[in-house]
Amino acid sequence: MTEFCLQSQHDAIRPLAIFFAEALPVGKSAKLEIGEDVCFGAAKWLPVGKIELHQGEKEPGDEGEYSHFERALKFGAYDWKLPVFENLLKSAQELFPEIKVKGSHRLEQALEAISHVAIRCGFTHPVFDAEALAGMPFRKPTTVVVDTTSVLQGGLDFVVRFLYPYARIKIPAVVHMEIINMVDRYLRQRRKGRRIPSTLLDHANSQGGQRVLLRLELQADAEIERPRIGADPLRGIVQPDSDAEDKSLGLQQIQTSFADRLILETAIQHRERMSPDHPVMLMTSDQGLARMTLGEGLQPLFFDKNYSRQVFGTVLTGTCFYPIIGSSRSDDRLYQIPLPRLLWELAVTYGAARIANEEYSAAFEICALGENLSWNPFHARDDLLWVKWSGFDISKGSLTGKKEAPQMPEVTRKVTISIEAAEGKIEGKRARVLKGSYKFSVSSMILLIQAFIEKTQLKDEDGIRTIGLKSLDNYEKYRNFLRSGNFITPTANAFTKTERLQMLWDALLGRDYSQIEMSLTAVPSFNSFKEELRSKKVIYAKSVSSVSESAFSTYCALAEVVCIGLQIPEEGFYRTSSGPTLEQFSEMAVECYKKMSKGEEYVLTGQWLEGMAKEYSVHPVMSRNRLNEAYQAGYLQRYAEGSTPETRFERHSMNYLNVKNGTPMIENVNLYHGDFLLADRASVRIRIIKVNR
Amino acid sequence: MESERIFRLSVWRPARLAATFDYPADRTNDKNFVFQPDWLQEQVYVWDPGQNDIFSALDKDLAEQFHAKLSGYFAPDLDPEKRSIDQFAKVIDELFLTLRKSKTNRWASSPEKISQDQAEDENFRVDAPLALLNHLLWVTRVFAHMPGASVTIR
């Protein structure tokens, strides 16, 4: 792709994966560079570090040749090695040969913005006042009013990422206006073609600042405080006004100190509108504003910008620890920074960014601003930037890559041929071998199947809406699972149900377990999982070979639904495909009861059900049905005793297919609660006696 | 082994008491015991890596070195002066140097899962020692000049 095209960060994952896989020798880093067409000149680049991707090995369920590269890019498995600041400055000075002493301070400031990019992306954090960090995470809702330095230097991103939702965010209007002023100044200089460091600084601040505000509004879930009543104080002053007094005071020109005061006034006025015990803090890296805030009886949330340069010369990593605990879900400690997030942030801040191999024979370039490159609001909404690449071929990334031509099971081959035929005509794309395993929610899958049954045809966006997903990426796992079993087939701009899906749906409605199992066997990954279970009796997430470890729980749930397996927590997934006769079952049931009772009269129902699964490969649904049948046929006698279920067995549950109001649904049934075995009775304990016939 | 994997970082400072505190003398058998409110320490920051084993990606020697320098030098039974934040910053610098020299590939799968939305469920891959040191470096910067600040690692 040698011409620019618009791409989102998500779109860029694929070409970047192919770049890392094909254009870089194993173990080599990629060069990361920034460009600025006016200041550096066209086709001139400043190196800002090296990226080393740690893609790991392919997983068993990976369906694409580059899936592990894509995963590494998306989930932050890479290092960013930054240059030492002095070396960076030297390289930048070579791009400004006319700058000797004068102007180098501006150049240093413009380069420091790289560390602000690192903070905004989350690689590192603002160095807060110790007292302020001691108060994090917030224990009660607190309004944080931010100033312009917080927006530019990553303070606002920290609040959104780690302190929200307890932190309520207020961005004073004057912050927007200061940034707009920077934009105006930068564009004026750009139009004049002024190749000086202050142009670069204004570019970095204005475009970087606007990106933060747009990202917060359009991409983040955080909500900004914008009360309708009592707008920001003095907002009118910076708007065109013919008031003679304003003119004489020069208030139509934003002065730095005046802007600071406006920010503080916003915070003070916000405090007055809130209840007296609601804390309001003013976030800034400006010592003067922090002092003024303290002087006015407000708490500053101060961070020290003088540490910015210490980021240079270090190695940052794309997967980081949360800096404060207790602010997110209690068990979460890690978060990831997808590589495109860094590239996008650098590209917008400086105008362009690229990633290239050592010899520059292959490169991926992202451009936010340039001659003949347009901008529209939808670019911001979808976070689209202009990209192009050279030196590698992304058609090589086809999932049927030439390097590997795996032998497929017959059923897969048939499915592939039909998809290939359809795609060849309709989409013009190469055929896809859907041999991967897919992680999804079985309940949501039933919703999707229902939507296909009702509407016959479904577009991706309708499917995404039906099951309430956020991304196409996740929806593809559902869709590809159905495609791999030939349950749906691609047609123009949509997918259409096949006869096989109707059969599956009818089986689900009728709770015909063997028919559901037979239908699902058409899915290669499910078939492989079933075969592995058949050959091993018990399988474990860590050692499963037929599906990926991440998709293991999905396939366990499917197998539980069709009664061929049962997950026992802390043990493994047991095969339960046995179908004993009533007589055989009665022997097994009593034997199992006796083993467990150890002299006690009653045993826990769940323990007996799990014992039947482990020792005799009988699924709990089969055990329940056979137990009642054997009782009615006079093979055995059963007694139940109700009591409060023990909480230590709360995780011992099973996915169970039920049909309510004509709709199949998955229920999570706890085997130890007792109401599964004998409906409407809390038979927590059971006693089984053989009847002599 | 289980106890070795526990890692809990706390940053302390001398407690700033709002009122005078005392301790009833008859509650201790030690007749020479004198309650010293000035000795009280206040925890200002606490952090742990959760289920992530931060040493497992290191080779045996390096893991022992990390363990000895972090848990050993900052054991809670040491005087706060001996486990000051300055001392902590020096140890972090040393560990960074050690890590830089190490050639081992430390990227490994974490037991922690990524929850992007309801259907996404992949495990993180992480260079846990580097992520840990980057985090601890940030902690040392924040608390660098806090008077009397000290560190414990349990």
Interface residues (C-beta under 8 A of the other chain):
Chain A: H54 G56 R71 A72 F75 A77 D79 T124 H125 V127 F128 A130 L133 A134 Y307 Q310 T314 V315 L316 T317 T319 C320 F321 P323 I324 I325 R329 D331 D332 R333 L334 Q336 K439 F440 S441 S444 G468 L469 K470 S471 D473 N474 K477 Y478 E549 S550 S553
Chain B: V44 Y45 V46 W47 D48 P49 G50 Q51 N52 R100 N105 W107 S109 S110 E112 K113 I114 S115 Q116 D117 Q118 A119 E120 D121 E122 N123 F124 R125 V126 D127 L130 A131 L132 N134 H135 W138 R141 V142 F143 H145 M146 A149
